[in-house]
Amino acid sequence: MTNLQSNLLKTLCFLCAMALSIREITAQNNENERVLMAIFAHPDDEMTVAPILAKYVDEGVKVYLVICTDGRYGTNDFTDHEAGEGLVAIRKEEMKCAAEKLGVSLIHLDYHDQLRAGEGYDGHVPHARKMTLELEEIISEKKPDALITWGPDGGSTHMDHRLVGASVTQVFVSKLWEKTKKLYYVGTPSHLMEDEERKKLAGVDATLMNRRIKYGEIDIKKAMESLQCHTSQVSPEMVEWRQAYNQKSNNTIYFREFVGPSEIAETLFD
């Protein structure tokens, strides 16, 4: 072997060793990276937690936003959009815009609004089961440290909200996950609601909400910019309501942690 060949071989070995070291460092960094995943039903549901999604992105957390439905039935009194595929296309673009404003990685699934409830058992149940299984695949692949979704109230008692929240919960409790250890339900404290009926339907007593995440003015700005991407859904009155709620809640989003048992008992009353 000539000196030139020997030097080339040494250089090649050095480059291979460097490549392996870089791979090891990258893998370690990816393993140590904090990952948050928020899973909601409709394009625009993310507005409920938008400020803290922006906050965690700024803190270096990898944030995934999973939206389950296509928004096909999102008609309202202040636009002339008709339900169907045309509205689906509009809302997908709006959701992309909102995700870009927040800096999150968007996963937008294509399940129908109302999860085909109008088609009865044979239409709805296979659709809902498929969604749950797909959510399990996504969580398995992305390996979030924590999940955020709707609680039993669904925020507004919306059937899609409640079913998506229940589906995420089923995925979480179906096994002990190696990395995904936390599940949080976003909610509105009852004391921040003025309407008594709404308190009963969707309020959560503040003492049950053990995670209270504060956010700042920069987070609000990004959240409001993302909200305004949803032009087919968001009226000026809704924008004003979100701004007022920020003040009313003292720039805080409340969560109730899903807490598993710490011991096994043989009575329901101990």
C-alpha positions in Angstrom: 0.0 0.0 0.0 1.4 3.4 -1.0 1.6 6.4 1.3 -1.2 8.0 -0.7 -3.5 5.0 -0.3 -2.7 4.8 3.4 -3.5 8.5 4.0 -6.8 8.1 2.0 -7.7 5.1 4.1 -7.0 7.0 7.4 -9.0 10.0 6.1 -11.9 7.7 5.2 -11.8 6.0 8.7 -11.8 9.4 10.3 -14.8 10.6 8.3 -16.7 7.4 9.2 -15.9 7.9 12.9 -17.1 11.5 12.7 -20.3 10.5 11.0 -21.0 7.9 13.6 -20.4 10.4 16.4 -22.7 13.0 14.8 -25.4 10.3 14.5 -25.0 9.4 18.2 -25.2 13.0 19.3 -28.3 13.6 17.1 -30.0 10.5 18.4 -29.2 11.5 22.0 -30.5 15.0 21.4 -33.7 13.7 19.8 -34.2 11.4 22.7 -33.7 14.2 25.2 -35.9 16.6 23.3 -39.2 17.6 25.1 -42.2 16.8 23.0 -45.7 18.1 23.5 -48.8 17.0 21.5 -52.1 18.7 21.4 -55.0 16.7 19.9 -58.3 18.4 19.1 -61.3 17.8 16.8 -61.7 20.8 14.5 -59.6 23.3 12.6 -59.7 26.3 15.1 -60.1 24.2 18.3 -56.5 24.9 19.0 -57.4 28.5 19.9 -58.2 27.2 23.4 -54.5 26.5 24.0 -52.8 28.6 21.3 -50.8 30.9 23.6 -49.1 28.1 25.4 -48.4 26.2 22.2 -46.5 29.3 21.0 -44.9 29.7 24.4 -43.5 26.1 24.4 -42.3 26.4 20.8 -40.3 29.5 21.9 -38.8 27.5 24.8 -37.5 24.9 22.4 -40.2 22.2 22.9 -41.2 20.2 19.8 -44.9 20.8 19.5 -47.2 18.7 17.4 -50.8 19.8 16.8 -53.2 17.0 15.7 -56.5 18.1 14.2 -58.8 15.1 13.6 -61.7 16.4 11.4 -61.9 18.2 8.1 -64.3 20.9 9.1 -66.8 20.2 6.4 -69.9 21.2 8.5 -68.4 24.5 9.9 -71.1 26.8 8.5 -72.2 29.9 10.3 -74.3 33.1 10.1 -71.4 35.5 9.2 -70.1 33.8 6.0 -71.8 32.2 3.0 -69.8 29.0 2.9 -71.7 25.8 2.2 -71.0 22.5 3.9 -68.9 20.0 2.0 -65.7 19.6 0.1 -65.3 23.2 -0.8 -65.3 24.2 2.9 -62.9 21.3 3.7 -60.3 22.8 1.3 -60.8 26.3 2.8 -60.4 25.1 6.3 -57.3 23.0 5.6 -55.5 26.1 4.3 -56.7 28.1 7.3 -55.3 25.4 9.6 -52.0 25.5 7.8 -51.8 29.2 8.2 -52.7 29.0 11.9 -50.1 26.3 12.6 -47.4 28.4 10.8 -48.2 31.4 13.0 -47.8 29.3 16.1 -44.7 27.5 14.9 -46.1 24.0 15.5 -45.9 20.9 13.4 -49.4 20.2 12.0 -50.9 16.7 11.5 -54.3 17.2 10.0 -56.4 14.1 9.6 -59.3 13.7 7.3 -62.2 12.4 9.4 -65.6 13.9 8.9 -67.1 16.5 11.2 -69.6 14.7 13.5 -67.6 11.5 12.7 -70.4 10.3 10.5 -72.9 10.2 13.3 -75.7 10.9 10.9 -75.0 7.6 9.1 -75.9 5.6 12.2 -74.0 2.8 13.9 -72.5 1.3 10.8 -71.2 4.7 9.5 -70.1 6.3 12.8 -68.5 3.4 14.7 -66.0 2.2 12.1 -65.1 5.9 11.5 -64.5 6.6 15.2 -62.6 3.3 15.7 -60.3 4.1 12.7 -59.6 7.5 14.2 -58.7 6.0 17.6 -56.3 3.5 16.0 -54.7 6.2 13.9 -54.2 8.4 17.0 -52.5 5.4 18.6 -50.1 5.1 15.6 -49.3 8.8 15.7 -48.5 8.8 19.4 -46.4 5.7 19.0 -44.4 7.3 16.2 -44.0 10.8 17.7 -43.5 9.8 21.3 -44.7 12.9 23.0 -43.8 13.4 26.7 -47.2 15.0 27.3 -50.7 15.0 25.6 -53.3 17.8 25.7 -56.9 17.2 24.7 -60.5 17.9 25.7 -61.9 16.7 29.0 -65.4 15.2 29.4 -67.0 18.6 29.0 -65.5 19.0 25.6 -65.2 22.7 26.2 -68.6 23.3 24.8 -70.2 19.9 25.1 -69.6 19.5 21.4 -70.0 15.8 20.4 -66.8 15.8 18.4 -64.8 17.5 21.1 -65.9 14.9 23.7 -65.3 11.9 21.5 -61.8 13.0 20.4 -61.0 13.6 24.1 -62.3 10.2 25.0 -60.4 8.6 22.2 -57.1 10.2 23.2 -57.8 9.0 26.8 -58.5 5.5 25.6 -55.2 5.4 23.7 -53.4 6.8 26.8 -54.8 4.2 29.2 -54.7 1.2 26.9 -51.1 0.5 28.0 -48.2 1.9 30.0 -46.3 4.1 27.6 -42.5 4.1 27.6 -42.3 7.9 27.0 -45.8 9.4 27.1 -46.4 9.8 30.8 -48.7 12.8 31.1 -52.3 13.5 29.8 -53.9 16.8 30.5 -57.5 18.0 29.9 -57.9 21.7 29.1 -60.8 23.3 30.7 -62.5 26.5 31.9 -62.7 27.1 35.6 -66.3 27.5 36.7 -65.6 30.7 38.5 -64.7 32.3 35.2 -68.2 31.5 33.8 -71.1 33.8 34.3 -73.8 31.7 32.9 -75.1 29.1 35.5 -76.2 26.6 32.9 -72.8 26.7 31.1 -71.1 26.1 34.5 -73.0 22.9 34.8 -72.4 21.8 31.2 -68.8 22.7 30.8 -67.3 24.2 33.9 -64.5 22.6 36.0 -64.0 23.5 39.6 -60.6 25.3 39.8 -59.5 23.1 42.7 -59.4 20.1 40.3 -57.2 21.9 37.8 -53.7 21.3 39.0 -51.8 22.7 36.1 -52.0 26.4 35.4 -49.8 27.7 32.7 -49.1 31.4 32.3 -48.3 33.1 29.0 -47.1 36.5 28.0 -47.9 39.2 25.5 -45.7 37.7 22.7 -47.6 34.4 23.1 -50.9 36.3 22.9 -49.8 38.1 19.8 -49.0 34.9 18.0 -52.2 33.2 19.2 -54.3 36.1 17.9 -52.5 36.0 14.6 -53.2 32.3 14.3 -56.8 32.8 15.3 -57.3 35.3 12.5 -56.2 32.7 9.9 -59.6 31.0 10.5 -61.5 33.6 8.5 -64.3 31.1 7.7 -65.0 30.5 11.3 -63.9 33.5 13.4 -66.1 36.6 13.7 -64.9 40.0 15.0 -67.0 39.2 18.1 -65.1 36.0 18.7 -61.7 37.8 18.4 -62.9 40.3 21.0 -64.1 37.5 23.3 -60.7 35.7 23.1 -59.0 39.0 24.0 -61.3 39.6 26.9 -60.8 36.0 28.1 -57.1 36.5 28.2 -57.6 39.4 30.7 -60.3 37.6 32.6 -58.1 34.5 33.1 -55.0 36.6 33.9 -53.2 35.1 30.9 -53.6 31.6 32.3 -54.7 28.3 30.8 -56.0 25.7 33.2 -55.5 21.9 32.9 -56.7 18.9 34.8 -54.2 16.1 34.9 -55.3 12.6 34.3 -54.0 10.8 37.4 -53.7 7.1 37.7 -54.0 5.0 40.9 -51.1 4.8 43.3 -52.4 1.7 45.1 -54.8 -1.2 44.7 -57.8 -1.3 47.1 -60.7 -3.8 47.6 -63.4 -1.3 48.4 -65.1 1.6 46.5 -65.5 3.7 49.7 -62.1 3.9 51.3 
